[in-house]
């Protein structure tokens, strides 16, 4: 997606304005869909843990450590994703 975006923006003379705008919109939709497909399952797995953040139960039962371990397990699934893409996913 990023490479297509770079071509669309970097090679303005190759595309009419309307085509460029439509393509950029489509690329944004593709990127959002990809992020959703990758991140929604992780949020479902982690939600029961971060739903308790800051509660007495969470503080007593070392919730931060459990959440951190679960997050590390989920992040291991993205080892094959290039570094910049992985950073962007983690940021979301």
PyMOL commands that place a pseudoatom at each C-alpha (Angstrom):
pseudoatom trace, name=CA, resn=UNK, resi=1, chain=A, elem=C, hetatm=0, pos=[0.000, 0.000, 0.000]
pseudoatom trace, name=CA, resn=UNK, resi=2, chain=A, elem=C, hetatm=0, pos=[2.778, 2.380, 0.938]
pseudoatom trace, name=CA, resn=UNK, resi=3, chain=A, elem=C, hetatm=0, pos=[4.617, 1.753, -2.334]
pseudoatom trace, name=CA, resn=UNK, resi=4, chain=A, elem=C, hetatm=0, pos=[1.492, 2.409, -4.386]
pseudoatom trace, name=CA, resn=UNK, resi=5, chain=A, elem=C, hetatm=0, pos=[0.890, 5.590, -2.409]
pseudoatom trace, name=CA, resn=UNK, resi=6, chain=A, elem=C, hetatm=0, pos=[4.467, 6.706, -3.060]
pseudoatom trace, name=CA, resn=UNK, resi=7, chain=A, elem=C, hetatm=0, pos=[4.038, 6.198, -6.807]
pseudoatom trace, name=CA, resn=UNK, resi=8, chain=A, elem=C, hetatm=0, pos=[0.709, 8.055, -6.860]
pseudoatom trace, name=CA, resn=UNK, resi=9, chain=A, elem=C, hetatm=0, pos=[2.107, 10.992, -4.931]
pseudoatom trace, name=CA, resn=UNK, resi=10, chain=A, elem=C, hetatm=0, pos=[5.604, 10.994, -6.395]
pseudoatom trace, name=CA, resn=UNK, resi=11, chain=A, elem=C, hetatm=0, pos=[4.636, 10.649, -10.033]
pseudoatom trace, name=CA, resn=UNK, resi=12, chain=A, elem=C, hetatm=0, pos=[1.888, 13.274, -10.236]
pseudoatom trace, name=CA, resn=UNK, resi=13, chain=A, elem=C, hetatm=0, pos=[2.320, 13.712, -13.965]
pseudoatom trace, name=CA, resn=UNK, resi=14, chain=A, elem=C, hetatm=0, pos=[1.289, 10.098, -14.674]
pseudoatom trace, name=CA, resn=UNK, resi=15, chain=A, elem=C, hetatm=0, pos=[-2.232, 10.313, -13.263]
pseudoatom trace, name=CA, resn=UNK, resi=16, chain=A, elem=C, hetatm=0, pos=[-5.145, 12.710, -13.701]
pseudoatom trace, name=CA, resn=UNK, resi=17, chain=A, elem=C, hetatm=0, pos=[-6.158, 14.351, -10.407]
pseudoatom trace, name=CA, resn=UNK, resi=18, chain=A, elem=C, hetatm=0, pos=[-9.461, 12.430, -10.191]
pseudoatom trace, name=CA, resn=UNK, resi=19, chain=A, elem=C, hetatm=0, pos=[-7.748, 9.077, -10.717]
pseudoatom trace, name=CA, resn=UNK, resi=20, chain=A, elem=C, hetatm=0, pos=[-5.114, 9.892, -8.124]
pseudoatom trace, name=CA, resn=UNK, resi=21, chain=A, elem=C, hetatm=0, pos=[-7.757, 10.903, -5.548]
pseudoatom trace, name=CA, resn=UNK, resi=22, chain=A, elem=C, hetatm=0, pos=[-9.831, 7.763, -6.172]
pseudoatom trace, name=CA, resn=UNK, resi=23, chain=A, elem=C, hetatm=0, pos=[-6.767, 5.544, -5.909]
pseudoatom trace, name=CA, resn=UNK, resi=24, chain=A, elem=C, hetatm=0, pos=[-5.612, 7.207, -2.683]
pseudoatom trace, name=CA, resn=UNK, resi=25, chain=A, elem=C, hetatm=0, pos=[-9.072, 6.715, -1.186]
pseudoatom trace, name=CA, resn=UNK, resi=26, chain=A, elem=C, hetatm=0, pos=[-9.042, 3.074, -2.212]
pseudoatom trace, name=CA, resn=UNK, resi=27, chain=A, elem=C, hetatm=0, pos=[-5.579, 2.583, -0.713]
pseudoatom trace, name=CA, resn=UNK, resi=28, chain=A, elem=C, hetatm=0, pos=[-6.760, 4.095, 2.573]
pseudoatom trace, name=CA, resn=UNK, resi=29, chain=A, elem=C, hetatm=0, pos=[-9.727, 1.692, 2.604]
pseudoatom trace, name=CA, resn=UNK, resi=30, chain=A, elem=C, hetatm=0, pos=[-7.466, -1.281, 1.894]
pseudoatom trace, name=CA, resn=UNK, resi=31, chain=A, elem=C, hetatm=0, pos=[-5.070, -0.237, 4.644]
pseudoatom trace, name=CA, resn=UNK, resi=32, chain=A, elem=C, hetatm=0, pos=[-7.900, 0.200, 7.162]
pseudoatom trace, name=CA, resn=UNK, resi=33, chain=A, elem=C, hetatm=0, pos=[-9.383, -3.198, 6.260]
pseudoatom trace, name=CA, resn=UNK, resi=34, chain=A, elem=C, hetatm=0, pos=[-6.013, -4.896, 6.624]
pseudoatom trace, name=CA, resn=UNK, resi=35, chain=A, elem=C, hetatm=0, pos=[-5.430, -3.313, 10.018]
pseudoatom trace, name=CA, resn=UNK, resi=36, chain=A, elem=C, hetatm=0, pos=[-8.898, -4.339, 11.159]
pseudoatom trace, name=CA, resn=UNK, resi=37, chain=A, elem=C, hetatm=0, pos=[-8.378, -7.940, 10.025]
pseudoatom trace, name=CA, resn=UNK, resi=38, chain=A, elem=C, hetatm=0, pos=[-5.105, -8.120, 11.901]
pseudoatom trace, name=CA, resn=UNK, resi=39, chain=A, elem=C, hetatm=0, pos=[-5.960, -6.168, 15.045]
pseudoatom trace, name=CA, resn=UNK, resi=40, chain=A, elem=C, hetatm=0, pos=[-9.588, -7.013, 15.883]
pseudoatom trace, name=CA, resn=UNK, resi=41, chain=A, elem=C, hetatm=0, pos=[-8.744, -10.616, 16.886]
pseudoatom trace, name=CA, resn=UNK, resi=42, chain=A, elem=C, hetatm=0, pos=[-5.938, -9.343, 19.133]
pseudoatom trace, name=CA, resn=UNK, resi=43, chain=A, elem=C, hetatm=0, pos=[-8.223, -6.808, 20.801]
pseudoatom trace, name=CA, resn=UNK, resi=44, chain=A, elem=C, hetatm=0, pos=[-10.775, -9.574, 21.458]
pseudoatom trace, name=CA, resn=UNK, resi=45, chain=A, elem=C, hetatm=0, pos=[-8.094, -11.694, 23.120]
pseudoatom trace, name=CA, resn=UNK, resi=46, chain=A, elem=C, hetatm=0, pos=[-6.726, -8.835, 25.240]
pseudoatom trace, name=CA, resn=UNK, resi=47, chain=A, elem=C, hetatm=0, pos=[-10.008, -7.082, 26.074]
pseudoatom trace, name=CA, resn=UNK, resi=48, chain=A, elem=C, hetatm=0, pos=[-10.851, -9.200, 29.150]
pseudoatom trace, name=CA, resn=UNK, resi=49, chain=A, elem=C, hetatm=0, pos=[-7.472, -8.219, 30.596]
pseudoatom trace, name=CA, resn=UNK, resi=50, chain=A, elem=C, hetatm=0, pos=[-7.339, -4.514, 29.782]
pseudoatom trace, name=CA, resn=UNK, resi=51, chain=A, elem=C, hetatm=0, pos=[-10.987, -4.131, 30.735]
pseudoatom trace, name=CA, resn=UNK, resi=52, chain=A, elem=C, hetatm=0, pos=[-9.817, -4.613, 34.342]
pseudoatom trace, name=CA, resn=UNK, resi=53, chain=A, elem=C, hetatm=0, pos=[-6.973, -2.059, 34.139]
pseudoatom trace, name=CA, resn=UNK, resi=54, chain=A, elem=C, hetatm=0, pos=[-6.570, -0.150, 37.373]
pseudoatom trace, name=CA, resn=UNK, resi=55, chain=A, elem=C, hetatm=0, pos=[-9.173, -2.132, 39.317]
pseudoatom trace, name=CA, resn=UNK, resi=56, chain=A, elem=C, hetatm=0, pos=[-8.374, -3.567, 42.720]
pseudoatom trace, name=CA, resn=UNK, resi=57, chain=A, elem=C, hetatm=0, pos=[-8.561, -7.080, 41.294]
pseudoatom trace, name=CA, resn=UNK, resi=58, chain=A, elem=C, hetatm=0, pos=[-6.125, -6.152, 38.523]
pseudoatom trace, name=CA, resn=UNK, resi=59, chain=A, elem=C, hetatm=0, pos=[-3.683, -4.629, 41.019]
pseudoatom trace, name=CA, resn=UNK, resi=60, chain=A, elem=C, hetatm=0, pos=[-3.867, -7.592, 43.412]
pseudoatom trace, name=CA, resn=UNK, resi=61, chain=A, elem=C, hetatm=0, pos=[-3.450, -10.282, 40.787]
pseudoatom trace, name=CA, resn=UNK, resi=62, chain=A, elem=C, hetatm=0, pos=[-0.497, -8.727, 38.983]
pseudoatom trace, name=CA, resn=UNK, resi=63, chain=A, elem=C, hetatm=0, pos=[-2.663, -7.795, 36.011]
pseudoatom trace, name=CA, resn=UNK, resi=64, chain=A, elem=C, hetatm=0, pos=[0.016, -5.712, 34.350]
pseudoatom trace, name=CA, resn=UNK, resi=65, chain=A, elem=C, hetatm=0, pos=[2.352, -8.686, 34.104]
pseudoatom trace, name=CA, resn=UNK, resi=66, chain=A, elem=C, hetatm=0, pos=[-0.391, -10.915, 32.674]
pseudoatom trace, name=CA, resn=UNK, resi=67, chain=A, elem=C, hetatm=0, pos=[-1.384, -8.259, 30.163]
pseudoatom trace, name=CA, resn=UNK, resi=68, chain=A, elem=C, hetatm=0, pos=[2.230, -7.706, 29.145]
pseudoatom trace, name=CA, resn=UNK, resi=69, chain=A, elem=C, hetatm=0, pos=[2.811, -11.458, 28.617]
pseudoatom trace, name=CA, resn=UNK, resi=70, chain=A, elem=C, hetatm=0, pos=[-0.368, -11.768, 26.546]
pseudoatom trace, name=CA, resn=UNK, resi=71, chain=A, elem=C, hetatm=0, pos=[0.633, -8.775, 24.464]
pseudoatom trace, name=CA, resn=UNK, resi=72, chain=A, elem=C, hetatm=0, pos=[4.079, -10.251, 23.827]
pseudoatom trace, name=CA, resn=UNK, resi=73, chain=A, elem=C, hetatm=0, pos=[2.499, -13.533, 22.688]
pseudoatom trace, name=CA, resn=UNK, resi=74, chain=A, elem=C, hetatm=0, pos=[0.237, -11.674, 20.262]
pseudoatom trace, name=CA, resn=UNK, resi=75, chain=A, elem=C, hetatm=0, pos=[3.083, -9.520, 18.932]
pseudoatom trace, name=CA, resn=UNK, resi=76, chain=A, elem=C, hetatm=0, pos=[5.117, -12.622, 18.115]
pseudoatom trace, name=CA, resn=UNK, resi=77, chain=A, elem=C, hetatm=0, pos=[2.527, -13.339, 15.420]
pseudoatom trace, name=CA, resn=UNK, resi=78, chain=A, elem=C, hetatm=0, pos=[3.826, -10.280, 13.563]
pseudoatom trace, name=CA, resn=UNK, resi=79, chain=A, elem=C, hetatm=0, pos=[7.497, -11.254, 13.426]
pseudoatom trace, name=CA, resn=UNK, resi=80, chain=A, elem=C, hetatm=0, pos=[7.335, -11.707, 9.650]
pseudoatom trace, name=CA, resn=UNK, resi=81, chain=A, elem=C, hetatm=0, pos=[5.885, -8.225, 9.090]
pseudoatom trace, name=CA, resn=UNK, resi=82, chain=A, elem=C, hetatm=0, pos=[8.536, -5.678, 8.024]
pseudoatom trace, name=CA, resn=UNK, resi=83, chain=A, elem=C, hetatm=0, pos=[9.702, -3.402, 10.841]
pseudoatom trace, name=CA, resn=UNK, resi=84, chain=A, elem=C, hetatm=0, pos=[7.882, -0.238, 9.709]
pseudoatom trace, name=CA, resn=UNK, resi=85, chain=A, elem=C, hetatm=0, pos=[4.625, -2.108, 9.156]
pseudoatom trace, name=CA, resn=UNK, resi=86, chain=A, elem=C, hetatm=0, pos=[4.920, -3.743, 12.564]
pseudoatom trace, name=CA, resn=UNK, resi=87, chain=A, elem=C, hetatm=0, pos=[5.503, -0.363, 14.215]
pseudoatom trace, name=CA, resn=UNK, resi=88, chain=A, elem=C, hetatm=0, pos=[2.416, 1.038, 12.535]
pseudoatom trace, name=CA, resn=UNK, resi=89, chain=A, elem=C, hetatm=0, pos=[0.293, -1.911, 13.677]
pseudoatom trace, name=CA, resn=UNK, resi=90, chain=A, elem=C, hetatm=0, pos=[1.550, -1.676, 17.250]
pseudoatom trace, name=CA, resn=UNK, resi=91, chain=A, elem=C, hetatm=0, pos=[0.796, 2.044, 17.228]
pseudoatom trace, name=CA, resn=UNK, resi=92, chain=A, elem=C, hetatm=0, pos=[-2.816, 1.289, 16.477]
for i in range(1, 92): cmd.bond("trace and resi %d" % i, "trace and resi %d" % (i + 1))
show_as sticks, trace
zoom trace
